[in-house]
């Protein structure tokens, strides 16, 4: 089992820098997602790992082996592309066994391996069907089977579910998780879809539009404790307030223009702790409790007026306009056992939250 390490990787095309000084370790045997907006360079990063491109500067290691200049067919790294790249004139068996056949593997061994890998992706009953007769989800599984039959150290997946509808995509995400757990192969999953990344990943890296890595961590770390405003906004929905930090006898508050001061929880060893420092505050919509009644068991409260109500099925989104014109997004779960109040447009409401639910960010 070998980690992937990218050291000081820079890549440009036609004078435009796509990746800027990338340093990243992808742990062996884990499901690792690389999440970023379109144009952030994530597919270029995947192509560098696969060997389709070479970096301008820097090195790529698989374990202790420098593979920066190793040819594609020598890397023990396989790729599943967004369009699957199946051979339409071949059936499932021939598509999956193709790489073994061109290597001269004995037909009996090929048959054993193909059957085994098709069982892993639950396609053994489709073994002799033409791939053109398969559904999108089945074609995706054929592409996976073809990629894993050579038992690669690393499987790269370049937005493999983009062509599938929502229900099928959700189903395939679970199947990918199960497949990776059974194989214990390193999966590197490229996507711009935060739901996909948060669902599948053991660890994930967030890339910004300048081709830089903003943060690496578990999905929970990324979502609950974003380190930058970009990460907080890009992963999930959040409310960003800009203010000034105030300290009084070891207690911290953020002073928001035209709104007052609000308690925040900050580690005293944070490097940017300084009274009067301009900071941003991230507050997730589901961390806010909304009520038409006054309550006294929260650290913070603010008043506002309902300007929009959006029903999402499992939750309801309320948009609440504060007195300074800022609109706060609030999510409330639609659970039967939870006593809901009737909240309508133009109602005056109170928004409550605890100081531990606030994440402070450097501007």
N, C-alpha and C positions, 0 to 999 in steps of 0.2 A: 504494500500500500504506500503510494507516494503522493506527496503534496504537489500542487502546481504553484510555482512562484514566478511572478512577473516583477522584474527589477528595473526601475527607471525607464519604463517603456514610453517612447514617443513615436508617433506615426503621423505623417502628413501626406496629403494628396494634392498635387498641383499647387504647392505652396501654402495650402490651408492645413493648419494643425488640427488633427482629428482627436488624437490622444495626447495628453500632456503629462509626462513624468508619472506614469502609473506604477505604483508599488502595491502588489496584492498577493496574498497567500490564500489559495483555495484548498481547504483541508481534504485529505484523502478519505474516500468512502462516504462523503456527505453529499446531500442535495444542496447545491449552491446556486442561488439566483443572482443574476446581474440585471438590475432594474434601472431604467432611465428613459427619458423622453426620446422621441424620434430625433435623430441627429446627434445623440450624445456620444456615439462611438462604440456602443456595446457590441454591435455586429462585427465591427472592425477588430475589437478585442477578441471575439470568438475566432475570427479568421486567422489572427496571429497565433492563437493557441493551437489551432488545427494545422497551421503551416501553409495556408493559402496565401498569406502575406508575410513579409518580414518587417520587423521594426526598423525605424531609422536609427534609433539608439536603444540600448538596454538589452536585457537577456531574459529568456524564458527557460525555466527549469522544470523538469518532471522528476521529482525526488532530487537526487544529486546530479542527474544528467542534464547538461545544457543542451536543449533541443532547438535553440534559436535557428540554427541552420540545418537541422535534420529534415530530410524530405518527408512529405506527407505520409507516404506509405511505410515509413519506418518509425512512426511516432506512437503506435498503439493507442491512437486517439481516433474515434469515429464521430461523425456528425450526422444529425437528423435535421434536414433543411425544412424551411417553411412550406415548400411545395412538394415535399417528400421525395421527389426525383426518382420515382419508380419507373421500371421498364414496362410500358403499356402492352407490349406484345408478348409478355411473359406471364405465366400464372404465379400464384403466391409462392409455391415451392421454388421455382426457378429464380424469382426475385431474391428470396431470402438466401438461397444457397449459391448465388452467383459468385461471390468473392471466394468461396471455398473451391468452386469449380475451376476458376482461372488460376488458382494456386496449385492445381493438380491433386487435390485431396481425393482419396478413393470414394467412389459413389456410395458405398455402404456407410462410410463414416459421415458423408454429407447428409444422407437421409436421416441418420440417427440424430445429428446435430440440428437439422432443420425441424424435425418433429419436436425435439426437446424445447427449442426456442419458441416455436409456435404455441406449445402448451403454456409457456410462461406468459405469453401475451393473449392467451385464450382464442387462438385462431386455428387450432388443429383441424377443425371441421371444414375450414375453407381452403385447405392445403392445395387443391388442384383447380381452384377457381381463377379465372382471369382477374387481375387487379382492377380492371375497368368495371367489373360487376360488383365491386365492394363499395360500402358507404365510406364517407370521409373518415369516420372514426376507425373503421377497419383498415383503410389505407395507411392511416397514421401508425397503427400497430404493426403493419407489414414493414414500414420504414424503420420502426424501432427494432423489430426482430432482425432485419438485415444488418442493422448497426451493431447489435450486441452479440451476433453469432460468432464474431471473431474474438470475443472476450477482451474488449479494450480496457485499458486502465482508466480511461476517461471517455464519457459520452457527452458530446456537446449538442445542445438542442436550441436551434435558432427560431424562436417564436413558433414552435411546432403546432400550436392549436389555433393559430390566427384564422384559419379558414373554416373553423367549426362553429356551429351555433352554440348559444349559451349553455343549454342543457347538456349537450354532448361534451362541451369544453369542461364543464364541472365534473362530469363523469370521468373524463380522461385524466384530469388532474389527480383524482384519487387513484386511478390505475397506475399512473406514473410514480406516485409515492410508494405504492405497494411493490412495483417492479424494482425500484431503486433499493428498497429495504431488503428484498430477496436477493438481489445481485450483489449488493454492497459495493457497487461500482460508483466512482465519482461522477455525479451528474452536474453539468454546468448549464443552467437554463437561462436563456436570454429572453427578456420580455420588456414591454413598456406598460404591461397591465399589472397594477399593484395587487389586485385580487389574486392573480395567478402566483405572483412571487410570494405573497404572504401565506398562501395555501401550501405550496410545495416545499419551501426552503427550510433547511436547517440553519443556514446562514445566508446572508445576502449583502450585496454591495450596491450602493446607490450612486449613479453617475449623473452629473449635471450636463448642461448644454455646452459647456466648454471642454468636454472630454476629460473631466477630472472626477476622481472618486471622492464623494462627500462624506460617506460613512459606511462602515462595515460592522455587521453584528447579526444577532438572531432577529427574526421578525418582531419579536416582542420588544427587544432593545430599540430597534429602529422606530417602531411605532410609538412606544411609550416614552422613549427618551431620545428624541431627535437632537442632533448636535448643531444643526444649522436651520435657518429659516427655510431654505430650499427643501430640505428633507421633510420638515414638518408639513409644508404645503403639498409636496408631491406625493407623499405616502399617506393616504387617507385624507380626511377633511379636517380642517382645524380653523380656529379663530386666532388671528395674529393681532396683538395690540402692541403699540410702540409707546415706551415710557421711560421713566428715569428711576433707577434703583435708589432706595432710601434705607439706611440702617439706623436703628435705635436700640442700643443696649443689646446687641446680638440678634435682634429681630429684624426681619427684612420685609419691606413693602415695595411695590412698584407704583409709582405715581403716574397716572394716566391723565393726559390733558382733557379738561372739562368733564372728567368722570370721577376724580378722587383718587384715593390710595387703597391698595388691595394687598392683603397678606400673601406672601410667597414663601416657599420652603427652599432654601439654598444651602448647600454644603459650605461651611465656613472656609474650606480649603480650595474652593473654586478660584482659579487664577485671575478671574476678571471681577472679583468682589471689590467694589469701590463705591462709596457713597457718591451719588450724582452721576453714575455711569449710565449712558444711554443704552437700553437693552430692549429686546422684544420679548413678548410673553405669548406662548402658545397654549391654547386651551381647547381640548377636543370637545366636539358637540355632545358626545355621550357622557362626558364628565360633568355636565351642567344639569342641575335639577331645576325644573320649571314649575312654578306654582302661582296661583292667584292669591295664595294666602301668605301672610308673614310667618316666617319660621326663625328659630334662634339657635339651631344646632349646626350651622355652617360658618366657616371662616369668612366668607365673602358673600355679598349680595349686591345686586344692582337692579334697577327698574327699567322696563322697556315696554314697547307696544308691539303686538303681533301684526306683522305686515304680510306674511305668507304662511300657508300651511300646505305641506306636501306629504301625501300618504305613500309610504314605500312598502306596504305589506307588513313586514316584521317590525317596522318602526315608522314613526311620524316625525317629519322635520318641521320645526318651527323657525321662522326667521323673525328675529326680534330687533326692532329699531331702538337704539339707545338715544338719550337726550342730545348727544353730540352728532347724531346722524349715522353712527356706525351700526351696521347690521350684524347681529350675532346669530350663528346657526346652532340650533339645539336639536339633538336626537332623543326621542323618547320611545322606549320599547313598547310594542302593542301586546302586552301580556294580560291574559284574562284575570289572573289572580292579583294583578296590580291595580289598586284603586285609582282610576284616572279621573281627572277633572274635565269638565267640558270647557275647552279653550277655543275661542273663536277669533276671527279677524277683528282688529282694533281693540282687543282686550288689553288692559294693563296687567303685566305679569312681573313676578320677581324671578330673577335668575340667581341660583345659589351654587357655590362650589367650594371645595376644600383647598387649602393652600398647597397640599401635596399633589393636587391634580394639575398644577401649573408647571410648565417647563420653560425655563428662562433661556433665551438665546442671544448670542452676541449679534449685533447688527452687522 
